[in-house]
Amino acid sequence: MKSPTPFAQTYFHGTKADLQLGDYIEPGNNSNYGERKNAKYIFLTATLDAAIWGAELAEGNGKEHIYLVEPTGEIENDPDLTDKKFPGNPTQSFRSQHPFRIVGEVGIWNGHAPEQVKAMKDALEKLKTEGIRSLNDE
């Protein structure tokens, strides 16, 4: 009798990058947020809603994607969301310095209303003009 095959925890990653199954999302690309430096961290979430925000707020004009990803190393709470805004991590948002392997893509999902996306982008721009930095830029 074969032993059961463990199933790795799968998370979501929202982006406008056009990637394929088996590709890896790795740190070092320009960040979509903060000072847009080469990202020290990459992000994933256990909630579809947070991944939708990631796709909608990502820089660029490409098609929005939500990928199913498996981390290849340790993950930790995203301090911008968990420590500053939402104690207890209700958005289930995490970051890592280790690649994520793409294992699937969510094909059908409903985005936020255009006015919600605009309000969120405006709020992020306001933080930027006020000089409020992301903890992920440090």
N, CA and C atoms as an extended XYZ file, in Angstrom:
414
Properties=species:S:1:pos:R:3:atomname:S:1:resname:S:1:resid:I:1 pbc="F F F"
N         0.837       -1.177        0.000 N   MET     1
C         0.000        0.000        0.000 CA  MET     1
C         0.886        1.246        0.000 C   MET     1
N         0.597        2.190       -0.885 N   LYS     2
C         1.361        3.427       -0.964 CA  LYS     2
C         0.960        4.354        0.172 C   LYS     2
N         1.919        5.109        0.669 N   SER     3
C         1.584        6.108        1.682 CA  SER     3
C         1.008        7.338        0.988 C   SER     3
N         0.167        8.083        1.692 N   PRO     4
C        -0.443        9.265        1.076 CA  PRO     4
C         0.612       10.298        0.687 C   PRO     4
N         0.379       10.972       -0.410 N   THR     5
C         1.264       12.042       -0.860 CA  THR     5
C         0.823       13.342       -0.194 C   THR     5
N         1.729       14.008        0.515 N   PRO     6
C         1.338       15.265        1.154 CA  PRO     6
C         1.049       16.342        0.103 C   PRO     6
N         0.125       17.190        0.426 N   PHE     7
C        -0.235       18.295       -0.455 CA  PHE     7
C         0.327       19.570        0.154 C   PHE     7
N         1.165       20.278       -0.562 N   ALA     8
C         1.766       21.506       -0.062 CA  ALA     8
C         0.708       22.598        0.038 C   ALA     8
N         0.852       23.455        1.041 N   GLN     9
C        -0.039       24.612        1.176 CA  GLN     9
C         0.110       25.477       -0.065 C   GLN     9
N        -0.993       25.806       -0.684 N   THR    10
C        -0.989       26.665       -1.859 CA  THR    10
C        -1.524       28.037       -1.472 C   THR    10
N        -0.901       29.056       -2.007 N   TYR    11
C        -1.278       30.448       -1.743 CA  TYR    11
C        -1.573       31.131       -3.077 C   TYR    11
N        -1.997       32.378       -3.002 N   PHE    12
C        -2.277       33.189       -4.179 CA  PHE    12
C        -1.224       34.282       -4.321 C   PHE    12
N        -0.971       34.693       -5.567 N   HIS    13
C        -0.113       35.837       -5.865 CA  HIS    13
C        -0.753       36.598       -7.017 C   HIS    13
N        -1.147       37.850       -6.768 N   GLY    14
C        -1.758       38.683       -7.799 CA  GLY    14
C        -0.725       39.575       -8.458 C   GLY    14
N        -0.770       39.667       -9.792 N   THR    15
C         0.237       40.422      -10.544 CA  THR    15
C        -0.281       40.724      -11.944 C   THR    15
N         0.477       41.520      -12.685 N   LYS    16
C         0.213       41.713      -14.109 CA  LYS    16
C         1.279       41.023      -14.950 C   LYS    16
N         2.185       40.317      -14.302 N   ALA    17
C         3.225       39.582      -15.031 CA  ALA    17
C         2.609       38.361      -15.707 C   ALA    17
N         3.015       38.109      -16.941 N   ASP    18
C         2.522       36.962      -17.702 CA  ASP    18
C         3.481       35.793      -17.490 C   ASP    18
N         3.081       34.844      -16.660 N   LEU    19
C         3.939       33.728      -16.270 CA  LEU    19
C         3.292       32.406      -16.640 C   LEU    19
N         4.068       31.332      -16.542 N   GLN    20
C         3.596       30.006      -16.923 CA  GLN    20
C         3.677       29.047      -15.731 C   GLN    20
N         2.918       27.951      -15.811 N   LEU    21
C         3.028       26.912      -14.798 CA  LEU    21
C         4.472       26.437      -14.711 C   LEU    21
N         4.967       26.266      -13.501 N   GLY    22
C         6.333       25.834      -13.285 CA  GLY    22
C         7.333       26.971      -13.162 C   GLY    22
N         6.957       28.196      -13.610 N   ASP    23
C         7.838       29.351      -13.440 CA  ASP    23
C         7.990       29.659      -11.957 C   ASP    23
N         9.037       30.406      -11.648 N   TYR    24
C         9.276       30.858      -10.280 CA  TYR    24
C         9.155       32.371      -10.216 C   TYR    24
N         8.500       32.855       -9.172 N   ILE    25
C         8.453       34.278       -8.862 CA  ILE    25
C         9.557       34.488       -7.830 C   ILE    25
N        10.490       35.401       -8.142 N   GLU    26
C        11.658       35.565       -7.286 CA  GLU    26
C        11.837       37.023       -6.873 C   GLU    26
N        12.472       37.254       -5.708 N   PRO    27
C        12.818       38.620       -5.327 CA  PRO    27
C        13.813       39.209       -6.322 C   PRO    27
N        13.940       40.528       -6.291 N   GLY    28
C        14.935       41.196       -7.129 CA  GLY    28
C        14.344       42.005       -8.255 C   GLY    28
N        13.052       41.808       -8.556 N   ASN    29
C        12.406       42.630       -9.581 CA  ASN    29
C        11.972       43.950       -8.956 C   ASN    29
N        11.646       44.940       -9.790 N   ASN    30
C        11.171       46.211       -9.253 CA  ASN    30
C         9.852       46.000       -8.526 C   ASN    30
N         9.768       46.556       -7.345 N   SER    31
C         8.566       46.451       -6.535 CA  SER    31
C         7.436       47.273       -7.140 C   SER    31
N         6.212       46.845       -6.931 N   ASN    32
C         5.048       47.625       -7.351 CA  ASN    32
C         4.707       48.721       -6.360 C   ASN    32
N         5.336       48.716       -5.200 N   TYR    33
C         4.944       49.610       -4.111 CA  TYR    33
C         6.167       50.286       -3.518 C   TYR    33
N         5.911       51.202       -2.595 N   GLY    34
C         6.997       51.881       -1.901 CA  GLY    34
C         7.855       52.657       -2.886 C   GLY    34
N         9.155       52.515       -2.765 N   GLU    35
C        10.090       53.278       -3.597 CA  GLU    35
C        10.407       52.597       -4.921 C   GLU    35
N         9.746       51.470       -5.209 N   ARG    36
C         9.885       50.734       -6.468 CA  ARG    36
C        11.320       50.267       -6.704 C   ARG    36
N        12.046       50.031       -5.627 N   LYS    37
C        13.403       49.496       -5.730 CA  LYS    37
C        13.313       48.017       -6.078 C   LYS    37
N        14.487       47.427       -6.339 N   ASN    38
C        14.510       45.976       -6.492 CA  ASN    38
C        13.975       45.364       -5.210 C   ASN    38
N        12.968       44.552       -5.343 N   ALA    39
C        12.262       44.021       -4.181 CA  ALA    39
C        13.117       43.017       -3.425 C   ALA    39
N        13.228       43.244       -2.133 N   LYS    40
C        13.918       42.305       -1.255 CA  LYS    40
C        13.018       41.109       -0.947 C   LYS    40
N        11.692       41.356       -1.010 N   TYR    41
C        10.703       40.331       -0.671 CA  TYR    41
C         9.727       40.145       -1.832 C   TYR    41
N         9.088       38.990       -1.851 N   ILE    42
C         7.938       38.751       -2.713 CA  ILE    42
C         6.773       38.372       -1.806 C   ILE    42
N         5.555       38.508       -2.317 N   PHE    43
C         4.375       38.427       -1.466 CA  PHE    43
C         3.385       37.380       -1.937 C   PHE    43
N         2.700       36.796       -0.985 N   LEU    44
C         1.641       35.844       -1.271 CA  LEU    44
C         0.586       35.968       -0.183 C   LEU    44
N        -0.580       35.410       -0.445 N   THR    45
C        -1.693       35.509        0.482 CA  THR    45
C        -2.505       34.220        0.449 C   THR    45
N        -3.189       33.973        1.543 N   ALA    46
C        -4.081       32.812        1.601 CA  ALA    46
C        -5.518       33.209        1.281 C   ALA    46
N        -5.766       34.502        0.949 N   THR    47
C        -7.129       34.932        0.602 CA  THR    47
C        -7.184       35.424       -0.839 C   THR    47
N        -8.223       35.053       -1.528 N   LEU    48
C        -8.401       35.482       -2.910 CA  LEU    48
C        -8.549       36.997       -2.993 C   LEU    48
N        -9.258       37.611       -2.046 N   ASP    49
C        -9.477       39.058       -2.083 CA  ASP    49
C        -8.152       39.821       -2.051 C   ASP    49
N        -7.230       39.428       -1.181 N   ALA    50
C        -5.940       40.112       -1.121 CA  ALA    50
C        -5.162       39.929       -2.422 C   ALA    50
N        -5.263       38.748       -3.041 N   ALA    51
C        -4.593       38.514       -4.324 CA  ALA    51
C        -5.201       39.373       -5.428 C   ALA    51
N        -6.508       39.554       -5.383 N   ILE    52
C        -7.170       40.421       -6.367 CA  ILE    52
C        -6.623       41.843       -6.239 C   ILE    52
N        -6.492       42.331       -4.998 N   TRP    53
C        -5.906       43.662       -4.802 CA  TRP    53
C        -4.496       43.712       -5.371 C   TRP    53
N        -3.716       42.674       -5.149 N   GLY    54
C        -2.360       42.644       -5.689 CA  GLY    54
C        -2.342       42.775       -7.194 C   GLY    54
N        -3.230       42.064       -7.867 N   ALA    55
C        -3.310       42.139       -9.328 CA  ALA    55
C        -3.785       43.515       -9.785 C   ALA    55
N        -4.788       44.053       -9.117 N   GLU    56
C        -5.358       45.338       -9.531 CA  GLU    56
C        -4.411       46.511       -9.279 C   GLU    56
N        -3.597       46.419       -8.244 N   LEU    57
C        -2.711       47.531       -7.893 CA  LEU    57
C        -1.319       47.406       -8.500 C   LEU    57
N        -1.024       46.284       -9.137 N   ALA    58
C         0.294       46.086       -9.745 CA  ALA    58
C         0.524       47.118      -10.852 C   ALA    58
N         1.773       47.527      -10.987 N   GLU    59
C         2.153       48.475      -12.033 CA  GLU    59
C         2.003       47.837      -13.408 C   GLU    59
N         1.784       48.671      -14.400 N   GLY    60
C         1.739       48.193      -15.773 CA  GLY    60
C         0.325       48.131      -16.314 C   GLY    60
N         0.255       47.845      -17.599 N   ASN    61
C        -1.030       47.789      -18.292 CA  ASN    61
C        -1.398       46.383      -18.725 C   ASN    61
N        -0.616       45.401      -18.322 N   GLY    62
C        -0.873       44.028      -18.734 CA  GLY    62
C        -2.129       43.458      -18.100 C   GLY    62
N        -2.468       42.267      -18.551 N   LYS    63
C        -3.618       41.543      -18.013 CA  LYS    63
C        -3.350       41.175      -16.560 C   LYS    63
N        -4.357       41.287      -15.735 N   GLU    64
C        -4.235       40.905      -14.326 CA  GLU    64
C        -4.316       39.389      -14.202 C   GLU    64
N        -3.415       38.819      -13.398 N   HIS    65
C        -3.368       37.379      -13.166 CA  HIS    65
C        -3.377       37.103      -11.674 C   HIS    65
N        -3.987       36.000      -11.310 N   ILE    66
C        -3.872       35.484       -9.946 CA  ILE    66
C        -3.358       34.057      -10.066 C   ILE    66
N        -2.133       33.890       -9.609 N   TYR    67
C        -1.483       32.590       -9.689 CA  TYR    67
C        -1.602       31.850       -8.357 C   TYR    67
N        -1.694       30.535       -8.447 N   LEU    68
C        -1.583       29.673       -7.278 CA  LEU    68
C        -0.107       29.364       -7.145 C   LEU    68
N         0.450       29.609       -5.971 N   VAL    69
C         1.886       29.439       -5.781 CA  VAL    69
C         2.188       28.631       -4.530 C   VAL    69
N         3.328       27.964       -4.576 N   GLU    70
C         3.846       27.246       -3.414 CA  GLU    70
C         5.180       27.877       -3.040 C   GLU    70
N         5.339       28.269       -1.786 N   PRO    71
C         6.629       28.816       -1.371 CA  PRO    71
C         7.692       27.724       -1.350 C   PRO    71
N         8.941       28.107       -1.641 N   THR    72
C        10.040       27.145       -1.614 CA  THR    72
C        10.878       27.276       -0.348 C   THR    72
N        10.536       28.239        0.480 N   GLY    73
C        11.259       28.464        1.732 CA  GLY    73
C        10.343       29.112        2.750 C   GLY    73
N        10.934       29.662        3.782 N   GLU    74
C        10.159       30.275        4.865 CA  GLU    74
C         9.356       31.474        4.377 C   GLU    74
N         8.178       31.651        4.978 N   ILE    75
C         7.367       32.850        4.771 CA  ILE    75
C         7.133       33.475        6.141 C   ILE    75
N         6.841       34.793        6.143 N   GLU    76
C         6.553       35.508        7.389 CA  GLU    76
C         5.444       36.511        7.131 C   GLU    76
N         4.801       36.980        8.191 N   ASN    77
C         3.759       37.989        8.053 CA  ASN    77
C         4.296       39.222        7.336 C   ASN    77
N         3.483       39.835        6.489 N   ASP    78
C         3.838       41.091        5.827 CA  ASP    78
C         3.641       42.209        6.849 C   ASP    78
N         4.716       42.862        7.315 N   PRO    79
C         4.571       43.844        8.390 CA  PRO    79
C         3.760       45.077        8.005 C   PRO    79
N         3.703       45.436        6.718 N   ASP    80
C         2.906       46.597        6.323 CA  ASP    80
C         1.425       46.377        6.617 C   ASP    80
N         0.962       45.155        6.450 N   LEU    81
C        -0.463       44.874        6.650 CA  LEU    81
C        -0.765       44.358        8.045 C   LEU    81
N         0.073       43.497        8.557 N   THR    82
C        -0.273       42.846        9.816 CA  THR    82
C         0.063       43.695       11.031 C   THR    82
N         1.220       44.325       11.048 N   ASP    83
C         1.619       45.063       12.232 CA  ASP    83
C         1.037       46.465       12.265 C   ASP    83
N         0.930       47.105       11.102 N   LYS    84
C         0.504       48.497       11.064 CA  LYS    84
C        -1.001       48.670       10.902 C   LYS    84
N        -1.630       47.812       10.139 N   LYS    85
C        -3.034       48.034        9.793 CA  LYS    85
C        -3.986       46.999       10.366 C   LYS    85
N        -3.624       45.747       10.296 N   PHE    86
C        -4.561       44.680       10.635 CA  PHE    86
C        -3.929       43.671       11.586 C   PHE    86
N        -3.828       43.998       12.873 N   PRO    87
C        -3.222       43.045       13.809 CA  PRO    87
C        -3.913       41.679       13.736 C   PRO    87
N        -3.107       40.640       13.799 N   GLY    88
C        -3.644       39.287       13.720 CA  GLY    88
C        -3.656       38.723       12.316 C   GLY    88
N        -3.288       39.526       11.325 N   ASN    89
C        -3.177       39.098        9.929 CA  ASN    89
C        -4.471       38.519        9.337 C   ASN    89
N        -5.601       39.253        9.412 N   PRO    90
C        -6.832       38.727        8.810 CA  PRO    90
C        -6.768       38.618        7.293 C   PRO    90
N        -5.867       39.365        6.644 N   THR    91
C        -5.734       39.264        5.184 CA  THR    91
C        -4.866       38.072        4.789 C   THR    91
N        -4.263       37.419        5.791 N   GLN    92
C        -3.394       36.268        5.531 CA  GLN    92
C        -2.338       36.615        4.479 C   GLN    92
N        -1.696       37.789        4.676 N   SER    93
C        -0.674       38.280        3.761 CA  SER    93
C         0.709       37.991        4.317 C   SER    93
N         1.570       37.448        3.457 N   PHE    94
C         2.894       37.020        3.874 CA  PHE    94
C         3.935       37.490        2.872 C   PHE    94
N         5.193       37.452        3.300 N   ARG    95
C         6.304       37.788        2.412 CA  ARG    95
C         7.392       36.736        2.574 C   ARG    95
N         8.308       36.715        1.590 N   SER    96
C         9.405       35.754        1.633 CA  SER    96
C        10.570       36.282        0.815 C   SER    96
N        11.752       35.785        1.122 N   GLN    97
C        12.930       36.054        0.299 CA  GLN    97
C        13.265       34.838       -0.551 C   GLN    97
N        12.399       33.847       -0.515 N   HIS    98
C        12.575       32.613       -1.275 CA  HIS    98
C        11.560       32.564       -2.419 C   HIS    98
N        11.906       31.971       -3.545 N   PRO    99
C        10.991       31.926       -4.698 CA  PRO    99
C         9.679       31.195       -4.397 C   PRO    99
N         8.676       31.521       -5.206 N   PHE   100
C         7.400       30.801       -5.209 CA  PHE   100
C         7.296       30.091       -6.555 C   PHE   100
N         6.861       28.855       -6.538 N   ARG   101
C         6.650       28.099       -7.778 CA  ARG   101
C         5.186       28.217       -8.173 C   ARG   101
N         4.930       28.573       -9.424 N   ILE   102
C         3.561       28.682       -9.921 CA  ILE   102
C         3.030       27.285      -10.213 C   ILE   102
N         1.907       26.947       -9.559 N   VAL   103
C         1.315       25.615       -9.733 CA  VAL   103
C        -0.074       25.683      -10.373 C   VAL   103
N        -0.573       26.896      -10.627 N   GLY   104
C        -1.877       27.042      -11.250 CA  GLY   104
C        -2.231       28.505      -11.403 C   GLY   104
N        -3.373       28.748      -12.008 N   GLU   105
C        -3.884       30.110      -12.157 CA  GLU   105
C        -5.384       30.093      -11.935 C   GLU   105
N        -5.867       31.098      -11.218 N   VAL   106
C        -7.309       31.251      -11.023 CA  VAL   106
C        -7.855       31.836      -12.324 C   VAL   106
N        -8.733       31.102      -12.986 N   GLY   107
C        -9.219       31.518      -14.295 CA  GLY   107
C       -10.376       32.495      -14.258 C   GLY   107
N       -11.198       32.403      -13.246 N   ILE   108
C       -12.379       33.269      -13.158 CA  ILE   108
C       -12.418       33.888      -11.774 C   ILE   108
N       -12.452       35.200      -11.741 N   TRP   109
C       -12.581       35.920      -10.476 CA  TRP   109
C       -13.168       37.296      -10.752 C   TRP   109
N       -13.784       37.869       -9.751 N   ASN   110
C       -14.401       39.192       -9.881 CA  ASN   110
C       -13.563       40.226       -9.169 C   ASN   110
N       -13.167       41.254       -9.907 N   GLY   111
C       -12.379       42.342       -9.330 CA  GLY   111
C       -13.239       43.302       -8.526 C   GLY   111
N       -12.566       44.233       -7.892 N   HIS   112
C       -13.254       45.271       -7.142 CA  HIS   112
C       -13.852       46.303       -8.108 C   HIS   112
N       -14.819       47.049       -7.627 N   ALA   113
C       -15.437       48.098       -8.442 CA  ALA   113
C       -14.381       49.141       -8.811 C   ALA   113
N       -14.455       49.715      -10.015 N   PRO   114
C       -13.453       50.696      -10.449 CA  PRO   114
C       -13.253       51.843       -9.452 C   PRO   114
N       -14.324       52.281       -8.811 N   GLU   115
C       -14.164       53.376       -7.841 CA  GLU   115
C       -13.393       52.927       -6.599 C   GLU   115
N       -13.513       51.644       -6.217 N   GLN   116
C       -12.734       51.117       -5.094 CA  GLN   116
C       -11.248       51.059       -5.458 C   GLN   116
N       -10.950       50.614       -6.665 N   VAL   117
C        -9.556       50.530       -7.110 CA  VAL   117
C        -8.952       51.924       -7.170 C   VAL   117
N        -9.701       52.879       -7.712 N   LYS   118
C        -9.207       54.260       -7.787 CA  LYS   118
C        -8.952       54.807       -6.386 C   LYS   118
N        -9.867       54.577       -5.456 N   ALA   119
C        -9.694       55.068       -4.089 CA  ALA   119
C        -8.448       54.457       -3.441 C   ALA   119
N        -8.216       53.181       -3.679 N   MET   120
C        -7.030       52.524       -3.108 CA  MET   120
C        -5.756       53.086       -3.732 C   MET   120
N        -5.750       53.285       -5.049 N   LYS   121
C        -4.577       53.850       -5.708 CA  LYS   121
C        -4.323       55.278       -5.226 C   LYS   121
N        -5.392       56.048       -5.049 N   ASP   122
C        -5.251       57.413       -4.533 CA  ASP   122
C        -4.667       57.402       -3.117 C   ASP   122
N        -5.125       56.477       -2.286 N   ALA   123
C        -4.617       56.375       -0.907 CA  ALA   123
C        -3.135       55.999       -0.905 C   ALA   123
N        -2.730       55.093       -1.782 N   LEU   124
C        -1.319       54.714       -1.874 CA  LEU   124
C        -0.470       55.884       -2.356 C   LEU   124
N        -0.999       56.647       -3.305 N   GLU   125
C        -0.274       57.821       -3.808 CA  GLU   125
C        -0.128       58.868       -2.709 C   GLU   125
N        -1.162       59.043       -1.896 N   LYS   126
C        -1.110       59.998       -0.780 CA  LYS   126
C        -0.026       59.603        0.218 C   LYS   126
N         0.049       58.331        0.550 N   LEU   127
C         1.104       57.860        1.458 CA  LEU   127
C         2.480       58.176        0.886 C   LEU   127
N         2.621       57.985       -0.410 N   LYS   128
C         3.894       58.234       -1.081 CA  LYS   128
C         4.265       59.713       -0.997 C   LYS   128
N         3.308       60.613       -1.262 N   THR   129
C         3.599       62.047       -1.219 CA  THR   129
C         3.852       62.527        0.207 C   THR   129
N         3.306       61.825        1.190 N   GLU   130
C         3.541       62.174        2.597 CA  GLU   130
C         4.849       61.586        3.112 C   GLU   130
N         5.539       60.821        2.259 N   GLY   131
C         6.815       60.248        2.647 CA  GLY   131
C         6.704       59.043        3.555 C   GLY   131
N         5.525       58.446        3.634 N   ILE   132
C         5.342       57.254        4.446 CA  ILE   132
C         5.848       56.062        3.657 C   ILE   132
N         6.873       55.431        4.194 N   ARG   133
C         7.546       54.342        3.488 CA  ARG   133
C         7.000       52.996        3.906 C   ARG   133
N         7.160       52.077        3.014 N   SER   134
C         6.810       50.689        3.287 CA  SER   134
C         7.881       50.079        4.179 C   SER   134
N         7.473       49.253        5.126 N   LEU   135
C         8.436       48.512        5.927 CA  LEU   135
C         9.202       47.516        5.069 C   LEU   135
N         8.652       47.182        3.926 N   ASN   136
C         9.305       46.236        3.027 CA  ASN   136
C        10.429       46.867        2.225 C   ASN   136
N        10.547       48.210        2.267 N   ASP   137
C        11.644       48.898        1.592 CA  ASP   137
C        12.898       48.919        2.455 C   ASP   137
N        12.776       48.573        3.729 N   GLU   138
C        13.899       48.683        4.658 CA  GLU   138
C        14.827       47.508        4.572 C   GLU   138
